[in-house]
Amino acid sequence: MPTCFFATDLHGLCDRYEKLIASITRERPHAVFLGGDLLPRSTFSLDRSDPGPSGFLEDYLLPAFTNAKQFLGPDYPVVFLILGNDDPRWQEELFQSEATQGLWQYAHGRRSTIHDFPVYGYACVPPTPFLLKDWECYDVSRYVPAGSISPEEGRRSVPADESRVKWGTIQRDLDSLAGQEPLDRATFLFHTPPHDTPLDRAALDGKTYEHIALDVHVGSIAVRRFIETRQPLLTLHGHIHESTRLTGEWKIRLGRTVCINGAHDGPELALIRFDLESPWDATRELL
């Protein structure tokens, strides 16, 4: 199996995209996985007349990947992507429309394949302190951690089903997405990392909200339980930029599953290279 790339939380930073596309052009990986928070942070704006979100996607991201596809021809990789909690959902339609042109595969809530390896995508994260709630969902219950804002509050860039917002959970979503399929060769492209691991460690030490100590582990309990129970081959994560700096770990095992967080809080692009036949041998380079 040829090399695959994983990058996440690029937040519309052109220098990181340029390094990623240069690496793709030079090394010609078989597949590229993009784990969400792809657009500039200014896309917290919910105003569709604001040119920020669509401007970056239409004026930079689409031409950059289109040019790479034209240059590489049959060597252009399969690109799997999801959005993240900083990406307004009203941009989802354009990402999906470009998927029909072969530029990438929009993976959220879907099952795809690469060779005989299934690929699943899931973008939602548990409640956060942030106001944009397009990609937030209750985790295993309607519990909201101290300092966070309920998915039923905050703001959304597109209408959402009230029943799903109130009663939906990441746990139910994952059960529905995976069904009873065998997952021993499956890759899951998540935005959130699994809870209480070196991959979800946030810089919240000593911080409190209304005299309650904040949990420094902010990943998903549902995702962790899912990994431990279903044991996919590989899970890819982002969302918590500082976790690798704080823990010194970006790659762990939960049972047989290899779990990787590709987020990075420095100025460089964190590029993960891996082979689906031996994901534990993955490498991480800062470019």
N, C-alpha and C positions, 0 to 999 in steps of 0.2 A: 504494500500500500504506500503510495507516494506521500510526501509531507503535506500536512494540513497546517494552516495558520489560525490563531485565535487572537482577537483584539477586542477591547470593550471600553466603554466610557470615554470615547474620544471627544465628546462634547463640542463638535463642530470646529475643532482646532485643526486648521489647514496643514500646519507643519507635521502633525501626526499622521494625517491622511496621506500627505505626500510621501512620508517615509514608508507607510504601509504599502502604497501602490508601487513605489520604487522596488520594495522587496518582492512584491508579487511579480512584477515585470522581470526582475532579475532571477528569482528562484523558481518561478512557475509552480506554485503548490497546486495540488489537486483540488483542494477545497479551502475556503476561507469562512470562518465563523465570526460574526460580529454580534456582541452581546448586549446591545442596547445603550441608551444615552448617546445617540449618534449625532444629535443636532446641537447647535449652540445653546448655551445656558439662557440666552435671551428668549428662547422659545417658551419660557414660563408664561409669556404673554398669551392670553387666550383670544386676542383680537385677530380675526382672520385678515383684516386689512393691513396688519403689521407685516411688512415684507420680510422680516427677519427669518422666520422658520422656512417659508416657501422659497425665499431668496437663496438661502444656503443650499437647500436641497436641489432646486432647479438650476441655479447658477453655478454651483460648485460641485456638489456630490454626483449628480447625474452625469455631467460632462466628464468628470474625472474617471468614473468607472466605465463610461461609454468609450472613452479614448483608450483605456486599458484593454477593453474587450476587442476593439478594432485592431489594436496593435498585436495582441496575443493570438487572435483568431482561435483556432481549435485548442490552444493551450490556455485559454481563459478559464480560471477555476470556477467550480460551483461555489456560489456565495450564499450562505445561509445567514439571515439576519432577523433580529427582533428589535423592538424599541424598548426604551427604559422609562423609569418614572419621571425623568426630566423632559421627555419627548411628548409634546401634545398629540393626542390621539387624532386630531383632525388631519394630521399629516399621513395617517395610516393609509388612506385611500390612494395617495400618490405612490407610496412604497409598494402597494399591492399592484397598481397598474404597471409599474416598471418591471415587476416580477413576471408579468405576462410577456415582456419583451426579451426575457432571458438574461437580464442584467443581474438579477439575484433571485433567491427564493425567500419569500416572506414566510417565516417559520412559526410565528406565534399561533398556538392552538392547533398545530398541524403535525402530521407525520409525513416525512419524506424519506428518501433513501439515498445513500451513496455507496455504490457497489452493493454489497448485501448487508450494509450497516444502516439500521434505522436511525433517523434523526428527528427529534421532537423539539419544539420551541415553546417557551412559556415566559412571558414578559412581566407578569404581575409581582409586586412586592408587598410585604405586610405594611400596616400603617406607619407613616413617618411623620415628622414634624412639619413637612412641607405642605403647601396649599394645593398644588396640582394633584388631583386624585384620579386621573385617567387610567393609570396603571397600578392603582393600589386596591387591595382587597383584604378582607379579614383573613387571618391565617388558618387557625384550626377552630376558632370560636369567635365571638363578637368582642373579645378582649382587645383593648387598646392600651399599649404600653404607656407608662408615664411620660409626659412630654410630647406625645404624638397626637395627631388629629385623626379622628375617625374618617373612614372612607365615605360616610354619610354626610360629612361636613366638607369644608374646603370647596374647590371649584373644579369644574370639568370643561374641557374644550368641545365636547360633543355630548348629546343627551345619553343617559344611561338608564337601563331598566331599574326602576326603584326596588323591585323585589330582589334582583341580583345584588344590587349595592348593599341592601340590608342583610340578606341571608347567605349570599355567596361566600365561599371560602377557597383559599388556595388548595386546601386538602381535597375538596370535592372536584375542583377543576382538574387536578392531577389524576385522580381516580378515573375521571371521565376521559381524559386525554389518552392515558395509557391503556385503559381497559384491561383485558386479560392477556395482552400480547406478551410473549417472552422478551425480556429486555437485556439479556446477557450480552448482546452486541450493540445495544442502543446508546446513542449520545443524546443527552439533554442539554439544550442551550437555554439556560436560565439567566435572568438578570439578578435575582436575589441569591445570596449564598445560603448554605445550611446553617441553622442556628447553633450557637455554642461550639464553634470550631475556630481554628486559626484564620479562617477565611472571612469571618463576619465581625471581626474585632474593630470596634469604632473608638475614636479618641474621645471618650466620654468619662474618663477617670475623674472621680471626685465631683462630678456634676450632679445637680439635683433639680427636681421640678416640684415645687410646692412641698419641699422638705423630703421628697422621696428620691432616693438614689437612682440614677438612670442605669439601666442595664447596658454594659459595654458590648454585649453581643446582640446584634440587631438583625440577624438573618431570619430565615423562615423555619419555624418548627415543622411545618407541613413538608417542606422540601427535605429536611433532614430525615423525618420519618419515612418519607417516600423512598429516599435513597437506601436507607437501612433495610427497608422491607422488600423493595423490588430489585435492588442491586443492579442498576444499569452498568454498562461498561465504563462510561465516562460522563461526567457532568461538568459543564463550563459555566462560570459565574462572573459577576462584576459587582457594581453597586457600591461596595465599601472600598473606597480608594486607598485608605491608609492601612488596611489590614496587614499587608505584607511588610510594610515598614515597622509596624508595631510588634508583629509576631515572628518575623523572619521566615514565614512559611507562605507559599503560594500554591502548594500542591500537597494534598493529603489523601489518605485512603479512609473510606468508611466501609468496613467489610472488604469486599472485592472491588468496590467502585473507586475509581480515581476521580478526585474532585479538584478542579483548578480554578483559582481566582485570577483573572487577567487584569484587574483594575490596578491603577498606579496613581499616586498623588504627587509625583514629580513632574518635571517638564518634558520628560522623554516619552516616546512610544514604548509601551511594554508589549513585545511581540512574543507570543507563545508558539512554538513549533512542536508538532506532535505527529505520531503515526497511530492510526486507529488499531493497528495490530499490536502495538505495545505502548499504550498511552502513558504508563508510568515513566517512560524514558523521555517525556516532554522536557523541553528546555525553554528558558525565559531569557530574553535579551532586551536591554534598554537601548533604544536607538535615538 
